[in-house]
Amino acid sequence: MKLLDLFLVASMPVLKVLVLTALGLFLALDRVDVLGENARKQLNTIIFFVFNPALVSSNLSKAITLETVILMRFMPLNILATFVIGSALGWLLIKITRPPQRLKGLVLGCCAAGNLGNLPLIIIPAVCKEKGSPFGAPNICYTYGMTYASLSLAIGAIFLWSYVYNIVRISSSKVSIIVNSDELTSRVDSIGTTSELHQGNCSSTLIPPNHIGSASPNHAYKSALPFAKYNGTKKVPSSLGLSNFQVLCASIWVVITNGNKFDSNYSAIYCFWVSWQGSILEKIKHCLRMFSNKINLKKLFAPSIIGAVVGFIIGMVPQLRNIMIGSGAPLNVVHNSASLLGDVALPTVTLIMGGNLLKGLKSSGTLLSLILGIIAVRYIALPLLGIVIVRSATHFGLVHSDPLYQFVLLLQYALPPAINIGTMTQLFGAGESECSVIMLWTYALASVSLTLWSTFFMWLVV
């Protein structure tokens, strides 16, 4: 295959993305106002809950079988390696450029997740159909190439929506926490005497140190405990380093002794023993409570992950596969309908990305260092490391000798960022305009980068 032909093959999917981005930008203009902010948010919700799960489940159920799992057992590890290495390089980029908190999840996502969906589905069949293709007969190359590309899309979607999705979600939640704390601080500062009033209430209820000796034993013990009366009714512990359980034990001991004089050594040993046991139980309860509050399964498992599970079950269970996959299957209409919905996902996401680009272009100057860093990670560092990983796996027998399969594995390291990252930023409202600018420049350079790396990968595997 000539270099010019390869350049055209690599440029076609990228040019389609850029054309749809320009169309989305035009539809979002104030004079047109077809794809305004509210329309983009509503459309993005449909993509998240309907289109993306249909895309993942339909492709995975068609591509996955027991034979393909055995044959392509290294592909999940290879895709996982792209995410892990990309995340590590993205973390270094964050340490160097120091972006604002709302962009950290976006940077990690763009460095970790490549476009394992529509680009391989377009590039690999096009390479197979070209005259002089190094991968053998066009029909056989196309059949295997579509299987490799479909499995790459499905596995990539699983990692994207289980890993990058939660990174963006956690990063956006930290931004909301910082914003809420700033609002609370401003409200407290607006009330000048609030802190002084609280300090006065707490300190006025404590027994002064010079009166401790003349007070009753009950009062003397109360003065040593971290208690303060608030508004004369409730007792709250102060921050003297004791846990609530330890304070409770000491208070119970005072009640048992009825305020009389007691053996301080025995009481100290008793309270220490009970509080030691209580502290362990309290820590266990605290961990369980934190786990139940922090881990939200509805947020952790995105709809695309559920779609991947459904597709995996359909593909792996022969009975379900026979009634849903194939032209003669009784329920083939269900699979075709899911495929029809899934085909809409990527073009719609690209339109939304173009609409968000309108606002992002106004602040693109501040993103120069991030854009250059992401380009260096995705188009230089990751492909070089991918060559080392795939060649090492081939040397140790983890990858079979099919040149097309090795080409797909290498191509997974040289792809631009996943477009669905724009869906995530739109969902959480964290860096959606900046995401569009990053996508614009990374995809503008993708045709040149993909051409050069694809040429080198073909030379390497053939």
Secondary structure as GFF3:
##gff-version 3
##sequence-region A 1 462
A	DSSP	alpha_helix	3	27	.	.	.	ID=ss1
A	DSSP	alpha_helix	37	46	.	.	.	ID=ss2
A	DSSP	pi_helix	47	51	.	.	.	ID=ss3
A	DSSP	alpha_helix	52	63	.	.	.	ID=ss4
A	DSSP	alpha_helix	66	71	.	.	.	ID=ss5
A	DSSP	alpha_helix	74	97	.	.	.	ID=ss6
A	DSSP	alpha_helix	101	112	.	.	.	ID=ss7
A	DSSP	alpha_helix	118	129	.	.	.	ID=ss8
A	DSSP	alpha_helix	138	159	.	.	.	ID=ss9
A	DSSP	pi_helix	160	164	.	.	.	ID=ss10
A	DSSP	alpha_helix	165	190	.	.	.	ID=ss11
A	DSSP	alpha_helix	194	204	.	.	.	ID=ss12
A	DSSP	three_ten_helix	209	211	.	.	.	ID=ss13
A	DSSP	alpha_helix	217	224	.	.	.	ID=ss14
A	DSSP	beta_strand	227	230	.	.	.	ID=ss15
A	DSSP	beta_strand	234	237	.	.	.	ID=ss16
A	DSSP	alpha_helix	244	256	.	.	.	ID=ss17
A	DSSP	alpha_helix	264	294	.	.	.	ID=ss18
A	DSSP	alpha_helix	297	300	.	.	.	ID=ss19
A	DSSP	alpha_helix	303	316	.	.	.	ID=ss20
A	DSSP	alpha_helix	318	324	.	.	.	ID=ss21
A	DSSP	alpha_helix	332	360	.	.	.	ID=ss22
A	DSSP	three_ten_helix	361	367	.	.	.	ID=ss23
A	DSSP	alpha_helix	368	376	.	.	.	ID=ss24
A	DSSP	pi_helix	377	381	.	.	.	ID=ss25
A	DSSP	alpha_helix	382	395	.	.	.	ID=ss26
A	DSSP	alpha_helix	403	411	.	.	.	ID=ss27
A	DSSP	alpha_helix	421	428	.	.	.	ID=ss28
A	DSSP	alpha_helix	432	444	.	.	.	ID=ss29
A	DSSP	alpha_helix	446	461	.	.	.	ID=ss30
###
